[in-house]
């Protein structure tokens, strides 16, 4: 069974899925890296996951966000900073769901991804108002309130879990200092459900979660840390689940996710390799037969900072 056009059975997209070398950073290139440092997530992976991301994001957080944006003083339009924009999937999802003129500022360290995100971004809002775009290369981990001067909203997708606690506090301080809300989506929650279940599911989940915490990254602890950080800086925080629900129609994504998930678990605990190889073979066979379903739990976070900035 071939998963996707031009893809051979068993092939893995370079940089796909949640696996990666220890210390590897996402294509959301957050920090300075060497010229030969490969991205953790390939553009093909970001494209493959985009429909599941769009279906999973928490629509229930949009109404309080719309209310806040509508009540921001002195605004003829909104300015949205998308951090670690990747291929621009957040803009393609959110811009058509907000009324009014929008100017998106796309942040990433990868010039190819910035170009792709810019040319593929929406050009009109929900009410037909104009949407414009600019790009910025920079280090998200050193974000400051000055960099967000005039911002109406900060967004990010699948970002928090690849940050350290210090970097999340820097992000929270920058957003609250600028007085703008933040919509931070699709952070891993550390829980997956595979149907039918298997005795090795829990052990692989724990090993994968430990892998996500390497190099002081927060992985599945990130949402809790972010909620605490934003609350500590005076913001009101709302959390909402945003799971991927992967059935037979998502076979290509499920295959890539499964290979990356098992691969990361084995990298963390090499003694699992023999069992995990058999597990993966059986799971892929069930996937090919249309018998495997997977729920990958994520959490979306909306932080409503005090307008005008800062915690008391």
N, C-alpha and C positions, 0 to 999 in steps of 0.2 A: 504494500500500500504506500503510495507516495503522498506525502503531506505537503500540499501546496504546489504551485506551478514550478516545474524545473527542479524540484527537490527530491532527492532519492531517499528510499526508505533507510532509516537509521542515521541520516545526516543531521548534524546539529549546526544551527546557525552560529557562526563565530560570535561570541559575546552574548549569546542568547540566555534567557532564563535567569534565575537567581544565583547561579554559580559564578565563580570567578576566582582568580588567584588571590591569596591573602593580601590585603592592602590595596587591591584593585579598586579604582574609583569608577563611578558611573559615567556614562557619556554626557550626562549632566555634568561635565567636567567641573567639579566644584573647586578644585585646588590646582595649583601649578603642577605640571607634570612634564616629564621628558618628551622630546619630539617623537620618540619611538614607543611611548607608553600607549598600549592599545586601549580603546574604550571598553568598559565593562559590558555595556549593552550595545549591540549592533543595531543600526537603523532598521534592519529587517525584523528584528525582535520587537522594536517599538511599534512598527507597522502592524505586526501580527497581533499584538496585545491590544491595540487601540479599540476595536469593537467591544471587547470584554471590559476594558476600562470605562468606556462610555456607558455601558449598561450597568456597571457597578456603582458609579459615583452617586453620592447621596443627594437626590433631588430635594429632599426635605430641608436641606440647608440653604436652598436658593431663596426662599421667601424672606427669611430674616436678612440675608445678604442684600436682596433687592431693596428692602425697606431702608437699610443703612445707607446704601448708595444713593437712593432717592432723597434722603434727608441731609446729605452732605452739603454744607453751605457753599455758595459761590461757585458752583460747578455747572458749566454748560455741557460737560461730557465727563467721562471717567478715564483715568489713566491707570492701567493695569500692568504691573510688573510680574512676568512669568519666569520664575527662577528655575534654572536647569530645564529649559523648555524642551530639549530633545528635538523631536520632529514637529512639535507644535500641537500635539493632540489636545492639550487643555484649552487652547484658544479655539480650536475647531469645535470643541464641545460647548464651551461657556459663552463665547461671543454671541452666538445666535439665540441664547437664552436670556440675554440682558437687553433692556431697552436703552435707547439713547446712544449718542456718539461715543465711541471708544477709541482710545489710543493704547495699543499694546506695546510694551517694551520687553523684548524677548532676551533673556540672559542665558548664555551657555558659553563654554570654553571651546566648543568645536565649531569652526567656521562653516563646515559643510552642513551640519545640522541647523545652524542658524539660518543659512540660506534656504534650506528646504522648508523650515518652519515659516519663514517670511513669505515665500512665494505661494505656500499652500494655506495661508491663513484666510479666514472669512473676510469678506469686504463689506458686509452689512450686518447690523444688529437685528434683534427680534422685531423691532418696529420699522426696519428699513433704514435706520440712521447709519452713517458712515463709520466704518472701522478702519483705522490706519495702524501701521506697524513700523517699529524700528528695532534694530538688533544691537546688543551690547555684549562684547566678550569681557568676562571678568570673573573674579573669584567670589562666589556666593558665600563662602565661609568667612569672608571679611566684610560682609554687608554692614552698612552704617545707616543711621537715620538720614544723614545728608544725602545718601544715594537714593533714598526714597522720598526726597522732598517733592511735594505735589502729588504723591501717589494717592489714588483712591482705593486700591486693592492690591494685595500681593497674592499670587497663586503659585502652586507647585503641585506636581504629581509624582508619586513614588519617590519622594525625596527624603522625608524625615528619617527613615530607617537606615539611610547611609550617612547620617551625620553623627557626630559625637555630642555628648551632653553640652559641652562648651559651645559648639557650633549652633545647637538649637537655642541656647540662651542668647547667643549673638543675634540670631534671626528674630527671636521674640523681642529683644530690646530694640532692634532696628524698626520693626513694624509698630510697636507701641510708641516708640519715640517719635515716629512720623505720624502717629494718630490714624493709621489706616488698618482696615480689617485684613485678615489673612484666611484664604481658603486653601487648605493643604490636604490633598486627597490621596487615597490609595496607599496608605502606609500599612505594611504587613502587621498582622495581629498575632502571628505565631501559632495559628490554628488552621488546620486543613482537615477536610473530611472527604474520604474516598469511598465510593460505593461500587461494588461490595467492599466491606472492610477487610483488613488483613492484619494478622498479629504484629507485623513489623511496622505498621503505620506510625504508632506512637513513638517508637524508638528513632525512626528516621526523622520524625518531626522535631524531636528534642535535639538530635544531632544537627539538623539544619538550622534551628534557632541558635544553637551555640556557634555555628559557623557565621551567622549574621552578626554576632556580637564581637567578632575578631577586631583587633586594632582599635579597641575602645568605641567602635560603632555601636549604636543602640539597638539596631534591628527591631525585634518585636517589642522592645521597651520604649520605643521612640515616641509613640503617641502619648503615653502617660507622662513622659518627661516633657513633651511639648505643652501639654495641657497645664502642667505645673508651672512651666516657665512663663507662658503667656498670662496665666492667672496671677503669678507673682509680680508681673509687670502691669497689673491692673486691668487686663482684658477679661471680657466675658467669653467663656469657651463653651462651644457645643460640639459634641461628638456624635457620629452616626455611622453605623456599619455600611460598608461598601464592598460586598463580596463579589468575587468572580464565581459564577455558576456555570461550570463547563460540562456540556453534554456532548453527544455524538457530533453535533454540528460545529463543535470547536476542536475537532481532532488535531489540527495542525498546532494550535496553541497548546493544547493539553500535552501533546507529545514533547514539545520543546520545554514546557514547564516541568514536566515529570523528569526528563533527563537531567535538567539543571538542578532540580530539587534533590534527587537521589545523589547526583554527583557531588553536590556540596556537602551532603550528609556523610558520604564516604570519605571525602577529603578531611572532614573534621574527625571522623572515627574510622580509620582504615581497617580496623578489625571487622567492620560490617560488610566489607567488599563482597565476599563470597555469597552471603545471604542476599545482599542488595542486588547483585547481578541477576540472580534467579527471580527476585521480586520484580525488577524492572522488566525482564523478559515477559513475565506473566502479565504484568500491568499493560504493557504495550500490546500484547495479544488481545487482551480484553478491550482495549481501546479500538483496535482494528476491527473487532467484532461488534463494535457499537454498544458494549456492555459496561463501560467505565464512565462514571460521573465523578466530578471533582468540584468541591467548593473550597476556594482559597479565600480566607477571611482577611479583609482589610478594614481600616477605619478612616473616615474623613473627619477633618477638624476645621471648624470655623471659629476664629478668634476675632471678637469685635472689640477693638481697642477704643479707648476714649477719644472722640474727635478732638483734634488739636494736640494730641500726643501725650504719651508718658503716663507712667503710674504715679500715684501720689507719694 
